[in-house]
Amino acid sequence: DVVTLSSKLGVYDQVWITVPTPALLSGGLDEVLSSTGAATVVSLQPGVSVAAYLADRVQRARTVFGIIGFLSFHAPLAGSDDAVEKETGPGTAYFFPPLVDSQFSGPSDRVRAVVDTARMGGLPARAIPDAHVALGFSSSMLMPIVAALEIDGWSLEAFRGGEGVTLAVRATREAMKIIAAETK
């Protein structure tokens, strides 16, 4: 079920928070978070402030942090000649990259239930020691690369030969130092 109002929130085993980090931190979901009862709350948001924000709203013993290990998009993509997209029709398409799992951490009994649920749905998933910290480090690498690619017009050739790669490396190093200091 997708629930957007806490008045419609029933009794669930797990509540997955799937909004962007700024939407979570804006307080717009506080009413929903306070209505989760005993459910496991699964957070997929990157950001060093997410854990502290959730700790003020949900018991830490009920919180599981996760790293998204898949891609999804509205299909068919404009201009796509993909036969599978055409055959299945419009909807949400997804892709599980080889050798990449969604990763979860938190209280072991709750993580086990989240991983088992994900796997029952076909999502490759596993438990790791600290998804929140791992997510911070992976985001600190990915975001500067994405920004540099945008600066270089989304061209890998321009990225390789231009200043974008140098900027991305410098920004990644700086971001990783910040993440390391924030997660101590």
C-alpha positions in Angstrom: 0.0 0.0 0.0 1.1 3.6 -0.6 0.0 5.8 2.2 0.3 9.6 2.2 -1.9 10.5 5.2 -1.4 9.1 8.7 -5.2 8.9 9.2 -5.2 6.1 6.6 -2.2 4.3 8.1 -3.2 0.9 9.3 -1.2 -1.7 11.1 1.9 -2.7 9.1 5.0 -4.8 9.8 7.2 -2.4 7.8 6.9 1.2 6.6 9.3 2.2 3.9 10.1 5.9 3.5 10.8 6.5 -0.2 10.8 10.3 -0.5 13.9 12.4 -1.3 16.0 13.5 1.7 14.8 17.1 1.6 11.2 16.0 1.7 11.8 13.9 4.8 13.7 16.6 6.6 11.1 19.2 5.8 8.8 17.6 8.4 6.1 16.7 6.0 6.2 13.1 7.0 6.3 13.7 10.8 2.7 12.8 11.3 3.1 9.6 9.3 6.2 8.7 11.3 4.5 9.2 14.6 1.7 6.9 13.4 3.8 3.9 12.6 3.1 2.0 15.8 5.5 -0.9 16.3 6.3 -1.2 12.6 9.9 -1.3 11.3 10.6 2.0 9.6 12.9 1.6 6.6 14.8 4.7 5.5 16.5 4.8 2.1 17.5 8.5 2.3 21.1 9.6 2.0 22.4 12.4 4.2 24.4 12.6 7.4 21.4 14.2 9.2 18.8 11.6 8.4 19.7 9.2 11.3 19.5 12.0 13.9 16.2 13.4 12.4 14.6 9.9 12.5 15.9 9.3 16.0 13.8 12.2 17.2 10.7 10.7 15.6 11.0 6.9 15.6 12.6 4.6 18.2 16.1 3.6 17.0 15.2 0.0 17.8 12.6 0.1 15.0 14.7 1.9 12.3 16.5 0.1 9.5 18.7 2.1 7.1 19.1 0.9 3.5 21.1 1.5 0.3 19.1 1.3 -2.9 20.7 -1.3 -5.2 18.5 -0.9 -8.3 17.3 1.6 -10.9 13.8 2.3 -11.8 12.2 4.6 -14.3 8.9 5.4 -16.1 8.7 3.2 -19.2 8.8 3.4 -22.1 11.5 6.0 -22.3 10.9 8.6 -25.0 12.6 7.5 -28.2 13.3 4.0 -26.8 13.4 1.1 -29.2 13.6 -1.5 -26.4 11.4 -4.5 -27.3 10.7 -5.4 -23.7 9.5 -1.9 -22.9 7.2 -2.0 -25.9 5.9 -5.5 -25.0 5.1 -4.8 -21.4 3.6 -1.4 -22.1 3.8 1.8 -19.9 4.6 1.6 -16.3 7.6 1.5 -14.0 10.5 -0.4 -15.3 13.4 -1.6 -13.0 16.8 -3.0 -13.4 18.9 -4.9 -10.8 22.6 -4.3 -11.8 24.7 -7.5 -11.7 26.6 -7.9 -8.4 24.8 -5.1 -6.7 22.5 -5.7 -3.7 20.3 -3.4 -1.8 21.9 -3.3 1.6 20.3 -2.8 5.0 21.5 -2.3 8.6 19.9 -1.8 12.0 18.5 -4.1 14.7 19.3 -7.7 13.5 15.7 -9.1 13.8 14.3 -6.2 11.9 17.0 -6.2 9.2 16.4 -9.9 8.7 12.7 -9.3 8.1 13.4 -6.4 5.7 16.0 -8.5 3.7 13.6 -11.5 3.6 10.7 -9.3 2.4 12.9 -7.7 -0.3 14.1 -11.1 -1.5 10.6 -12.5 -1.6 9.8 -9.7 -4.0 12.8 -10.5 -6.2 15.0 -7.7 -4.9 18.6 -8.8 -4.3 19.3 -7.7 -0.7 21.6 -8.3 2.2 22.5 -7.1 5.7 25.6 -5.0 6.3 27.1 -3.5 9.5 26.2 0.2 8.8 24.2 1.1 5.7 23.9 4.7 6.9 27.7 5.3 6.9 28.2 3.3 3.7 25.5 5.4 2.0 27.2 8.6 3.1 30.5 7.5 1.5 28.9 6.2 -1.7 26.9 9.4 -2.1 30.1 11.5 -1.5 31.6 9.7 -4.5 28.5 9.6 -6.8 27.2 13.2 -6.4 30.4 15.0 -7.5 30.6 12.7 -10.5 27.0 13.5 -11.5 27.6 17.2 -11.1 30.8 17.1 -13.1 29.1 15.1 -15.9 26.4 17.8 -16.0 29.0 20.5 -16.3 30.6 18.6 -19.2 27.2 18.3 -21.0 26.7 14.6 -19.9 29.5 13.6 -22.3 31.9 11.0 -21.0 34.5 12.0 -23.6 34.3 15.6 -22.4 34.4 14.5 -18.8 37.5 12.4 -19.3 39.4 15.1 -21.1 38.1 18.2 -19.3 38.2 19.8 -15.9 35.1 17.9 -14.8 37.1 14.8 -13.7 39.5 16.9 -11.7 36.7 18.8 -10.0 34.9 15.5 -9.2 38.0 14.0 -7.6 38.6 17.1 -5.5 34.9 17.3 -4.5 34.8 13.6 -3.6 37.9 13.9 -1.4 36.4 16.9 0.4 33.0 15.2 0.8 34.6 12.0 2.1 36.4 14.0 4.8 33.2 15.6 5.9 31.3 12.2 6.0 34.2 10.7 8.0 34.0 13.5 10.5 30.2 13.4 10.7 29.9 9.6 11.2 32.5 9.2 14.0 
